[in-house]
Amino acid sequence: MTQKGGRIIVFEGVYPPSEDSYLLLDSLSLEEGDRVLDVGCGSGVISVEALEHTSGAVSLDISIDATRNTRENILRNRLEEGSNVVQADLLTALAPDTKFSVVVFNPPYLPVDEHSTTMDQALVGGEKGNEVILRFLEQLQGHLEDEGRVYIVMSSLSDPDAVSNYMESLGMSVLIAATKPQFFEKLVVLMGTLRHKETVL
Ligand SMILES: C[S@@+](CC[C@H](N)C(=O)[O-])C[C@H]1O[C@@H](n2cnc3c(N)ncnc32)[C@H](O)[C@@H]1O
Protein backbone atom coordinates (compact mmCIF):
# COMPACT_ATOMS: atom_id res chain seq x y z
CA MET A 1 0.00 0.00 0.00
CA THR A 2 1.44 3.34 -0.89
CA GLN A 3 0.68 6.52 1.00
CA LYS A 4 -0.73 9.02 -1.44
CA GLY A 5 1.17 11.83 0.30
CA GLY A 6 0.15 15.27 1.44
CA ARG A 7 -2.27 13.87 4.00
CA ILE A 8 0.03 13.74 7.01
CA ILE A 9 1.39 16.58 9.11
CA VAL A 10 4.21 15.91 11.60
CA PHE A 11 4.41 17.61 15.02
CA GLU A 12 7.76 18.72 16.41
CA GLY A 13 9.56 15.85 18.16
CA VAL A 14 7.44 13.16 16.47
CA TYR A 15 9.04 10.62 14.13
CA PRO A 16 8.39 11.71 10.54
CA PRO A 17 7.25 9.03 8.06
CA SER A 18 10.49 7.57 6.69
CA GLU A 19 11.85 4.68 4.56
CA ASP A 20 10.89 2.13 7.25
CA SER A 21 7.33 3.51 7.53
CA TYR A 22 6.85 3.28 3.75
CA LEU A 23 8.43 -0.17 3.45
CA LEU A 24 6.03 -1.39 6.12
CA LEU A 25 3.06 0.26 4.40
CA ASP A 26 4.03 -1.30 1.08
CA SER A 27 4.15 -4.77 2.70
CA LEU A 28 0.71 -4.50 4.29
CA SER A 29 -2.24 -6.28 2.84
CA LEU A 30 -5.48 -5.12 4.46
CA GLU A 31 -9.08 -6.14 3.97
CA GLU A 32 -12.30 -4.31 4.79
CA GLY A 33 -13.09 -6.64 7.71
CA ASP A 34 -9.65 -6.33 9.36
CA ARG A 35 -9.33 -4.90 12.85
CA VAL A 36 -5.91 -3.27 13.05
CA LEU A 37 -3.60 -2.41 15.94
CA ASP A 38 -0.90 0.17 15.10
CA VAL A 39 1.75 0.08 17.83
CA GLY A 40 4.10 3.07 18.10
CA CYS A 41 1.81 5.07 15.81
CA GLY A 42 4.02 8.21 15.68
CA SER A 43 2.51 10.69 13.21
CA GLY A 44 -0.29 8.23 12.44
CA VAL A 45 0.88 7.50 8.91
CA ILE A 46 0.02 3.79 9.23
CA SER A 47 -3.20 4.33 11.18
CA VAL A 48 -4.55 6.67 8.49
CA GLU A 49 -3.89 4.04 5.81
CA ALA A 50 -5.42 1.32 7.99
CA LEU A 51 -8.57 3.34 8.70
CA GLU A 52 -8.98 4.06 5.01
CA HIS A 53 -9.05 0.35 4.11
CA THR A 54 -10.59 -1.39 7.13
CA SER A 55 -13.42 -1.18 9.63
CA GLY A 56 -11.30 0.05 12.54
CA ALA A 57 -7.93 0.67 14.11
CA VAL A 58 -6.50 1.16 17.58
CA SER A 59 -3.37 3.34 17.61
CA LEU A 60 -0.95 3.27 20.55
CA ASP A 61 2.15 5.28 21.39
CA ILE A 62 4.11 5.95 24.56
CA SER A 63 4.56 9.59 23.50
CA ILE A 64 1.70 12.00 24.21
CA ASP A 65 2.82 14.20 21.29
CA ALA A 66 2.65 11.21 18.96
CA THR A 67 -0.88 10.32 20.08
CA ARG A 68 -1.98 13.96 19.58
CA ASN A 69 -0.34 13.96 16.14
CA THR A 70 -2.05 10.71 15.15
CA ARG A 71 -5.45 12.05 16.30
CA GLU A 72 -4.91 15.24 14.30
CA ASN A 73 -4.07 13.34 11.11
CA ILE A 74 -7.05 11.01 11.56
CA LEU A 75 -9.34 14.05 11.95
CA ARG A 76 -7.79 15.85 8.95
CA ASN A 77 -8.52 12.80 6.84
CA ARG A 78 -12.04 12.42 8.31
CA LEU A 79 -11.36 8.87 9.43
CA GLU A 80 -12.37 9.14 13.08
CA GLU A 81 -15.12 6.51 12.77
CA GLY A 82 -13.74 3.22 14.11
CA SER A 83 -10.61 4.89 15.46
CA ASN A 84 -9.23 4.80 19.00
CA VAL A 85 -5.91 6.48 19.88
CA VAL A 86 -4.33 5.70 23.26
CA GLN A 87 -1.14 6.73 25.04
CA ALA A 88 0.40 3.55 26.45
CA ASP A 89 3.58 1.57 26.91
CA LEU A 90 3.24 -1.15 24.27
CA LEU A 91 0.11 -3.27 24.86
CA THR A 92 -0.26 -2.70 28.61
CA ALA A 93 -3.50 -0.69 28.19
CA LEU A 94 -5.36 -3.37 26.20
CA ALA A 95 -8.11 -5.35 27.92
CA PRO A 96 -7.04 -9.02 28.10
CA ASP A 97 -9.68 -10.24 25.62
CA THR A 98 -9.09 -7.58 22.93
CA LYS A 99 -8.04 -9.25 19.67
CA PHE A 100 -6.90 -7.95 16.30
CA SER A 101 -6.59 -9.53 12.87
CA VAL A 102 -3.62 -7.33 11.91
CA VAL A 103 -0.97 -5.85 14.21
CA VAL A 104 1.63 -3.44 12.80
CA PHE A 105 4.75 -2.22 14.60
CA ASN A 106 7.48 0.11 13.33
CA PRO A 107 9.42 -0.02 16.60
CA PRO A 108 12.50 1.66 17.95
CA TYR A 109 14.93 -0.96 16.58
CA LEU A 110 18.48 0.41 16.62
CA PRO A 111 21.13 -0.80 19.09
CA VAL A 112 22.24 1.77 21.70
CA ASP A 113 25.25 3.82 20.68
CA GLU A 114 27.15 6.64 22.36
CA HIS A 115 25.26 9.43 20.54
CA SER A 116 21.89 10.16 22.10
CA THR A 117 19.34 12.39 20.35
CA THR A 118 15.85 13.67 21.08
CA MET A 119 14.54 10.95 18.74
CA ASP A 120 15.98 8.05 20.80
CA GLN A 121 12.57 6.95 22.05
CA ALA A 122 11.54 6.41 18.42
CA LEU A 123 14.83 4.88 17.30
CA VAL A 124 16.68 2.96 20.01
CA GLY A 125 15.36 -0.46 20.95
CA GLY A 126 17.88 -1.43 23.66
CA GLU A 127 21.43 -2.82 23.89
CA LYS A 128 20.91 -5.21 20.98
CA GLY A 129 18.20 -3.10 19.34
CA ASN A 130 15.52 -5.80 19.51
CA GLU A 131 14.55 -5.66 23.21
CA VAL A 132 11.42 -3.50 22.68
CA ILE A 133 10.32 -5.85 19.87
CA LEU A 134 10.74 -8.93 22.08
CA ARG A 135 8.80 -7.28 24.91
CA PHE A 136 6.04 -6.36 22.43
CA LEU A 137 5.85 -9.96 21.14
CA GLU A 138 5.58 -11.32 24.67
CA GLN A 139 2.65 -8.95 25.35
CA LEU A 140 1.01 -9.75 21.98
CA GLN A 141 0.03 -13.24 23.13
CA GLY A 142 -3.75 -13.43 23.40
CA HIS A 143 -4.29 -10.26 21.30
CA LEU A 144 -3.88 -11.80 17.84
CA GLU A 145 -6.75 -13.71 16.23
CA ASP A 146 -6.09 -17.20 14.86
CA GLU A 147 -4.60 -16.67 11.37
CA GLY A 148 -4.02 -13.03 12.36
CA ARG A 149 -0.91 -11.32 11.00
CA VAL A 150 1.77 -9.24 12.67
CA TYR A 151 4.10 -7.02 10.65
CA ILE A 152 7.35 -5.73 12.18
CA VAL A 153 9.98 -3.61 10.44
CA MET A 154 13.53 -3.70 11.82
CA SER A 155 17.20 -3.46 10.95
CA SER A 156 19.66 -6.19 9.97
CA LEU A 157 21.79 -4.67 12.80
CA SER A 158 19.38 -5.86 15.51
CA ASP A 159 19.27 -9.61 14.77
CA PRO A 160 16.04 -10.27 12.83
CA ASP A 161 16.78 -14.02 13.04
CA ALA A 162 16.43 -13.92 16.84
CA VAL A 163 13.10 -12.08 16.49
CA SER A 164 11.90 -14.50 13.82
CA ASN A 165 12.81 -17.49 16.03
CA TYR A 166 10.91 -16.00 18.97
CA MET A 167 7.85 -15.44 16.76
CA GLU A 168 8.05 -19.12 15.66
CA SER A 169 8.21 -20.17 19.31
CA LEU A 170 4.94 -18.26 19.90
CA GLY A 171 3.18 -20.36 17.24
CA MET A 172 3.62 -18.12 14.21
CA SER A 173 4.71 -18.95 10.68
CA VAL A 174 7.19 -16.23 9.73
CA LEU A 175 8.32 -14.90 6.38
CA ILE A 176 10.34 -11.92 5.21
CA ALA A 177 7.75 -9.71 3.51
CA ALA A 178 10.24 -7.07 2.26
CA THR A 179 13.84 -5.92 2.52
CA LYS A 180 15.52 -2.67 1.55
CA PRO A 181 19.26 -1.94 1.62
CA GLN A 182 20.36 1.26 3.40
CA PHE A 183 23.91 2.68 3.83
CA PHE A 184 25.10 0.49 6.73
CA GLU A 185 22.19 -1.88 7.25
CA LYS A 186 19.23 -3.52 5.60
CA LEU A 187 15.61 -2.86 6.55
CA VAL A 188 13.61 -6.07 6.99
CA VAL A 189 9.85 -6.52 7.32
CA LEU A 190 8.93 -9.72 9.17
CA MET A 191 5.39 -11.00 8.77
CA GLY A 192 4.13 -13.59 11.25
CA THR A 193 0.84 -15.45 10.89
CA LEU A 194 -0.56 -17.07 14.02
CA ARG A 195 -1.17 -20.72 13.27
CA HIS A 196 -4.64 -22.01 14.07
CA LYS A 197 -4.47 -24.17 17.19
CA GLU A 198 -5.86 -27.62 16.40
CA THR A 199 -8.36 -28.98 18.90
CA VAL A 200 -7.26 -32.38 20.16
CA LEU A 201 -10.26 -34.54 21.09
C1 LIG B 1 10.11 4.49 14.39
S1 LIG B 1 8.76 5.36 15.13
C2 LIG B 1 7.41 4.82 14.05
C3 LIG B 1 6.31 5.85 13.90
C4 LIG B 1 5.25 5.50 12.84
N1 LIG B 1 4.55 4.27 13.18
C5 LIG B 1 5.88 5.39 11.48
O1 LIG B 1 5.94 4.27 10.95
O2 LIG B 1 6.30 6.41 10.92
C6 LIG B 1 8.52 4.43 16.65
C7 LIG B 1 7.40 4.92 17.53
O3 LIG B 1 7.29 4.00 18.64
C8 LIG B 1 6.99 4.75 19.80
N2 LIG B 1 7.39 3.95 20.96
C9 LIG B 1 8.64 3.74 21.46
N3 LIG B 1 8.59 2.95 22.55
C10 LIG B 1 7.28 2.65 22.75
C11 LIG B 1 6.59 1.89 23.75
N4 LIG B 1 7.24 1.26 24.73
N5 LIG B 1 5.24 1.80 23.65
C12 LIG B 1 4.57 2.44 22.66
N6 LIG B 1 5.17 3.19 21.71
C13 LIG B 1 6.51 3.29 21.75
C14 LIG B 1 7.78 6.04 19.63
O4 LIG B 1 7.27 7.08 20.47
C15 LIG B 1 7.63 6.29 18.13
O5 LIG B 1 6.51 7.11 17.87
The ligand as a MOL file (V3000), in Angstrom:
LIG
                    3D

  0  0  0     0  0            999 V3000
M  V30 BEGIN CTAB
M  V30 COUNTS 27 29 0 0 0
M  V30 BEGIN ATOM
M  V30 1 C 10.1080 4.4860 14.3860 0
M  V30 2 S 8.7580 5.3620 15.1340 0 CHG=1
M  V30 3 C 7.4080 4.8190 14.0540 0
M  V30 4 C 6.3100 5.8510 13.8980 0
M  V30 5 C 5.2500 5.4970 12.8420 0
M  V30 6 N 4.5530 4.2710 13.1760 0
M  V30 7 C 5.8790 5.3880 11.4830 0
M  V30 8 O 5.9370 4.2660 10.9550 0
M  V30 9 O 6.3030 6.4070 10.9210 0 CHG=-1
M  V30 10 C 8.5230 4.4300 16.6450 0
M  V30 11 C 7.3980 4.9230 17.5280 0
M  V30 12 O 7.2850 4.0040 18.6380 0
M  V30 13 C 6.9890 4.7520 19.7970 0
M  V30 14 N 7.3890 3.9510 20.9640 0
M  V30 15 C 8.6400 3.7440 21.4620 0
M  V30 16 N 8.5940 2.9500 22.5500 0
M  V30 17 C 7.2850 2.6500 22.7510 0
M  V30 18 C 6.5870 1.8900 23.7460 0
M  V30 19 N 7.2400 1.2650 24.7270 0
M  V30 20 N 5.2380 1.8030 23.6500 0
M  V30 21 C 4.5670 2.4440 22.6580 0
M  V30 22 N 5.1680 3.1890 21.7100 0
M  V30 23 C 6.5100 3.2870 21.7480 0
M  V30 24 C 7.7840 6.0370 19.6340 0
M  V30 25 O 7.2750 7.0770 20.4660 0
M  V30 26 C 7.6320 6.2950 18.1270 0
M  V30 27 O 6.5090 7.1150 17.8670 0
M  V30 END ATOM
M  V30 BEGIN BOND
M  V30 1 1 1 2
M  V30 2 1 2 3
M  V30 3 1 2 10
M  V30 4 1 3 4
M  V30 5 1 4 5
M  V30 6 1 5 6
M  V30 7 1 5 7
M  V30 8 2 7 8
M  V30 9 1 7 9
M  V30 10 1 10 11
M  V30 11 1 11 12
M  V30 12 1 11 26
M  V30 13 1 12 13
M  V30 14 1 13 14
M  V30 15 1 13 24
M  V30 16 1 14 15
M  V30 17 1 14 23
M  V30 18 2 15 16
M  V30 19 1 16 17
M  V30 20 1 17 18
M  V30 21 2 17 23
M  V30 22 1 18 19
M  V30 23 2 18 20
M  V30 24 1 20 21
M  V30 25 2 21 22
M  V30 26 1 22 23
M  V30 27 1 24 25
M  V30 28 1 24 26
M  V30 29 1 26 27
M  V30 END BOND
M  V30 END CTAB
M  END
